[in-house]
């Protein structure tokens, strides 16, 4: 742990001092840190870019920056490869080097209370869908925040919020989007990428710029107080909304349909007898 703590400080100082030299990570892989210019004037998300050729995890990197260095809100840390990419439920996020978008965003959404923190997941999910709709149709949000194209997963999100008192002091939003990868490990059940759907390669720098623009618009929607609009758009974009499905729950199988999401982020499913069941994350899954 001491070695990692020292590394976090060293990485943070190296960035803040604009030191572009290669820096060794814990695993001995060289990490090239580079500041880039803002994507567009007036943007919050994308106000600064930090590029790491490879790193353990962009969320872990962002966390180290927050602990040891002032960070501009909206800073994006992106990489070609994660040695220990993290996904939901403690899963690893697997990605072929140089093929996909792998990045984290640092936000300070202090207007959001802990009780309302799921609104962050909502606007991020919508922003990713907005981006994907530039290229493809049929994007849906599989609750709580996996992004699907048809019946296949094209993007995932890992949000780590820090709570201070009655507000979210900072939020690290990790995003992985499959762009140009066409071969995936066999133990990943249903992956898909933009290239698989479109039949062509996509420029990653262009994609990063477009996703930043889409996420920035959605974040400004939140800052302007348009939570009802965000919530309505999120619910209408849910995967298998109002479709009769079989689910697995802690109390056994359930036949029902997704009808909404509560303010707390709980999924609401109506059964055949019009009873409404609420489930927290990890309490319910689709029966395949």
C-alpha positions as CSV (number, residue, x, y, z in Angstrom):
1,X,0.0,0.0,0.0
2,X,2.9,2.4,0.8
3,X,4.4,1.8,-2.6
4,X,1.0,2.6,-4.3
5,X,0.6,5.7,-2.2
6,X,4.0,7.0,-3.2
7,X,3.2,6.2,-6.9
8,X,-0.1,8.1,-6.7
9,X,1.7,11.2,-5.4
10,X,4.5,10.8,-8.0
11,X,2.1,10.5,-10.9
12,X,0.0,13.4,-9.7
13,X,3.1,15.7,-9.3
14,X,4.4,14.6,-12.7
15,X,1.1,15.7,-14.4
16,X,0.8,19.0,-12.6
17,X,4.4,19.9,-13.5
18,X,3.7,19.0,-17.1
19,X,6.4,16.3,-17.1
20,X,5.8,14.3,-20.2
21,X,8.5,11.7,-19.5
22,X,7.6,8.0,-19.2
23,X,6.8,6.9,-15.7
24,X,6.9,3.3,-14.5
25,X,3.7,1.8,-13.1
26,X,3.5,-0.8,-10.4
27,X,3.8,-3.5,-13.0
28,X,6.8,-2.1,-14.8
29,X,4.8,-0.9,-17.8
30,X,5.8,2.6,-19.0
31,X,3.0,5.2,-18.7
32,X,3.4,8.3,-20.9
33,X,1.4,11.2,-19.5
34,X,0.4,14.0,-21.8
35,X,-1.7,17.1,-21.4
36,X,-3.9,17.9,-24.4
37,X,-5.8,21.1,-25.2
38,X,-9.5,21.5,-24.3
39,X,-11.9,19.8,-26.7
40,X,-14.1,22.9,-27.2
41,X,-14.3,26.2,-25.5
42,X,-17.0,26.4,-22.8
43,X,-17.1,22.7,-22.1
44,X,-17.0,21.3,-18.6
45,X,-16.6,17.7,-19.5
46,X,-13.5,17.7,-21.7
47,X,-12.1,20.9,-20.2
48,X,-8.8,19.1,-19.8
49,X,-7.5,15.8,-21.2
50,X,-4.8,13.6,-19.7
51,X,-3.6,10.7,-21.9
52,X,-1.9,7.6,-20.4
53,X,-0.5,5.2,-22.9
54,X,-1.5,2.5,-20.4
55,X,-2.4,2.4,-16.7
56,X,-3.8,0.1,-14.1
57,X,-7.3,1.7,-14.3
58,X,-8.4,5.2,-15.3
59,X,-10.6,5.4,-12.2
60,X,-7.7,4.4,-10.0
61,X,-5.6,7.0,-11.7
62,X,-8.3,9.7,-11.2
63,X,-8.6,8.8,-7.6
64,X,-4.9,9.3,-7.1
65,X,-5.1,12.7,-8.7
66,X,-8.0,13.8,-6.5
67,X,-6.1,12.8,-3.3
68,X,-2.9,14.7,-4.1
69,X,-3.5,17.4,-6.6
70,X,-6.1,20.1,-7.6
71,X,-8.1,18.7,-10.5
72,X,-10.2,20.8,-12.9
73,X,-13.8,19.6,-13.1
74,X,-14.5,17.7,-16.3
75,X,-11.0,16.5,-16.6
76,X,-10.9,13.3,-18.8
77,X,-8.2,10.7,-18.2
78,X,-8.1,8.3,-21.2
79,X,-5.8,5.4,-22.1
80,X,-5.1,2.8,-24.8
81,X,-5.0,0.0,-22.3
82,X,-5.9,-0.8,-18.7
83,X,-3.9,-3.4,-16.8
84,X,-6.7,-3.8,-14.2
85,X,-9.8,-2.3,-15.7
86,X,-12.8,-2.5,-13.4
87,X,-16.5,-3.0,-14.1
88,X,-19.7,-3.4,-12.1
89,X,-20.1,-6.2,-9.6
90,X,-16.3,-6.4,-9.1
91,X,-15.8,-7.6,-12.7
92,X,-12.8,-6.8,-14.8
93,X,-13.3,-4.7,-17.9
94,X,-11.5,-6.4,-20.8
95,X,-10.4,-4.4,-23.8
96,X,-7.9,-5.0,-26.6
97,X,-5.1,-2.4,-26.6
98,X,-5.7,0.6,-28.8
99,X,-9.1,-0.5,-30.0
100,X,-11.7,1.1,-27.7
101,X,-12.5,4.2,-25.7
102,X,-11.4,3.8,-22.1
103,X,-11.6,6.9,-19.9
104,X,-12.7,8.4,-16.6
105,X,-14.2,11.8,-15.9
106,X,-13.7,13.8,-12.7
107,X,-16.9,15.7,-11.6
108,X,-17.8,17.8,-8.6
109,X,-21.7,17.5,-8.7
110,X,-22.2,19.2,-5.3
111,X,-25.8,20.1,-6.2
112,X,-26.6,16.4,-6.0
113,X,-27.6,14.9,-2.6
114,X,-26.7,11.3,-1.7
115,X,-30.4,10.4,-1.9
116,X,-30.4,11.6,-5.6
117,X,-27.0,10.2,-6.7
118,X,-28.6,7.9,-9.3
119,X,-29.3,11.0,-11.4
120,X,-25.5,10.9,-12.2
121,X,-25.9,7.4,-13.6
122,X,-28.9,8.6,-15.6
123,X,-27.3,11.5,-17.3
124,X,-24.1,9.6,-18.1
125,X,-26.0,6.7,-19.6
126,X,-28.0,9.1,-21.7
127,X,-24.9,10.9,-22.9
128,X,-23.4,7.6,-24.1
129,X,-26.6,6.8,-25.9
130,X,-26.6,10.2,-27.6
131,X,-23.0,9.5,-28.8
132,X,-23.8,6.1,-30.1
133,X,-26.9,7.3,-32.0
134,X,-24.5,9.3,-34.2
135,X,-23.5,6.0,-35.7
136,X,-26.1,3.4,-35.0
137,X,-29.8,2.9,-33.9
138,X,-31.4,0.8,-31.2
139,X,-29.3,1.9,-28.2
140,X,-30.9,1.1,-24.9
141,X,-29.9,1.3,-21.2
142,X,-29.9,-2.0,-19.4
143,X,-30.5,-1.0,-15.8
144,X,-28.7,0.3,-14.0
145,X,-26.1,1.5,-16.5
146,X,-25.0,-1.0,-19.2
147,X,-25.5,0.3,-22.7
148,X,-26.9,-2.2,-25.2
149,X,-27.1,-2.2,-29.0
150,X,-29.9,-4.6,-29.7
151,X,-29.3,-7.6,-27.3
152,X,-25.6,-7.0,-27.0
153,X,-23.5,-4.9,-24.6
154,X,-21.5,-2.1,-26.2
155,X,-20.6,0.0,-23.2
156,X,-20.3,-0.1,-19.5
157,X,-20.0,2.5,-16.7
158,X,-18.5,2.4,-13.2
159,X,-19.3,5.4,-11.1
160,X,-17.6,6.0,-7.7
161,X,-19.1,8.9,-5.7
162,X,-17.6,10.5,-2.6
163,X,-20.1,11.9,-0.1
164,X,-19.4,14.8,2.2
165,X,-22.3,15.7,4.5
166,X,-25.4,16.2,2.4
167,X,-23.8,16.4,-1.1
168,X,-21.7,14.5,-3.5
169,X,-18.2,16.1,-3.2
170,X,-16.7,14.4,-6.2
171,X,-17.6,11.7,-8.7
172,X,-15.3,9.6,-10.8
173,X,-17.1,8.2,-13.8
174,X,-15.3,5.4,-15.6
175,X,-16.6,4.5,-19.1
176,X,-15.6,1.8,-21.5
177,X,-17.1,1.8,-25.1
178,X,-16.3,-0.9,-27.6
179,X,-15.3,0.9,-30.8
180,X,-13.0,-1.1,-33.1
181,X,-12.6,-4.5,-31.3
182,X,-14.0,-7.5,-33.1
183,X,-12.6,-10.4,-31.1
184,X,-13.5,-10.8,-27.4
185,X,-12.7,-13.4,-24.7
186,X,-15.1,-16.3,-24.8
187,X,-16.2,-15.8,-21.2
188,X,-17.7,-12.4,-22.1
189,X,-21.3,-13.3,-22.9
190,X,-22.6,-10.8,-25.4
191,X,-20.2,-8.1,-26.5
192,X,-20.5,-6.0,-29.6
193,X,-18.6,-3.0,-31.0
194,X,-19.2,-0.1,-33.4
195,X,-17.0,-1.7,-36.0
196,X,-19.0,-5.0,-35.7
197,X,-22.2,-3.1,-36.3
198,X,-21.0,-0.6,-38.9
199,X,-18.4,-2.8,-40.7
200,X,-15.7,0.0,-40.6
201,X,-13.1,1.4,-38.3
202,X,-13.7,4.6,-36.3
203,X,-11.2,7.3,-35.3
204,X,-10.8,7.1,-31.5
205,X,-9.9,10.8,-31.2
206,X,-13.0,11.8,-33.1
207,X,-15.1,9.5,-31.0
208,X,-13.6,10.9,-27.7
209,X,-14.4,14.4,-28.8
210,X,-18.0,13.5,-29.7
211,X,-18.7,11.5,-26.5
212,X,-17.3,14.5,-24.5
213,X,-19.7,16.9,-26.3
214,X,-22.7,14.6,-25.7
215,X,-21.8,14.0,-22.0
216,X,-21.2,17.7,-21.5
217,X,-24.6,18.6,-22.8
218,X,-26.3,16.1,-20.5
219,X,-24.3,17.4,-17.5
220,X,-25.3,21.0,-18.2
221,X,-28.9,19.7,-18.3
222,X,-28.4,18.5,-14.8
223,X,-26.8,21.7,-13.6
224,X,-29.7,23.7,-15.1
225,X,-32.1,21.7,-12.9
226,X,-33.7,19.7,-15.6
227,X,-33.9,16.5,-13.6
228,X,-37.4,15.5,-14.7
229,X,-36.3,15.7,-18.3
230,X,-33.3,13.5,-17.6
231,X,-35.3,11.0,-15.6
232,X,-38.0,10.8,-18.3
233,X,-35.5,10.2,-21.1
234,X,-33.6,7.6,-19.0
235,X,-36.8,5.6,-18.3
236,X,-38.0,5.7,-21.9
237,X,-34.5,4.4,-23.0
238,X,-34.6,1.3,-20.7
239,X,-33.8,-2.1,-22.2
240,X,-37.0,-4.1,-22.4
241,X,-39.2,-1.4,-20.9
242,X,-42.9,-2.6,-20.7
243,X,-42.0,-6.0,-22.1
244,X,-43.0,-9.2,-20.3
245,X,-39.8,-10.9,-19.1
246,X,-38.7,-13.6,-16.7
247,X,-36.4,-12.4,-13.9
248,X,-34.4,-14.1,-11.2
249,X,-34.7,-12.4,-7.7
250,X,-33.6,-13.2,-4.2
251,X,-37.0,-14.7,-3.5
252,X,-37.2,-16.8,-6.7
253,X,-38.4,-16.4,-10.3
254,X,-40.6,-13.4,-11.2
255,X,-42.6,-12.8,-14.4
256,X,-43.2,-9.1,-14.9
257,X,-42.3,-6.0,-16.9
258,X,-40.1,-3.1,-16.2
259,X,-42.2,0.0,-15.7
260,X,-40.0,2.6,-14.1
261,X,-37.0,3.5,-11.9
262,X,-37.5,5.1,-8.4
263,X,-35.7,8.2,-7.3
264,X,-33.3,6.0,-5.3
265,X,-32.4,4.1,-8.5
266,X,-34.4,1.0,-7.6
267,X,-35.8,-0.9,-10.6
268,X,-39.6,-1.1,-10.5
269,X,-41.2,-4.3,-12.0
270,X,-44.9,-4.9,-12.3
271,X,-46.1,-8.5,-12.0
272,X,-49.1,-10.2,-13.6
273,X,-51.3,-9.2,-10.7
274,X,-50.4,-5.5,-10.9
275,X,-48.1,-5.7,-7.9
276,X,-45.0,-3.4,-8.1
277,X,-41.7,-4.8,-6.9
278,X,-38.6,-2.7,-6.3
279,X,-35.1,-4.0,-6.5
280,X,-31.8,-2.5,-5.7
281,X,-28.6,-3.2,-7.7
282,X,-27.7,-6.9,-7.7
283,X,-31.1,-8.0,-6.4
284,X,-32.6,-8.9,-9.8
285,X,-31.4,-10.2,-13.1
286,X,-32.9,-11.2,-16.4
287,X,-33.4,-14.9,-16.8
288,X,-31.5,-15.8,-20.0
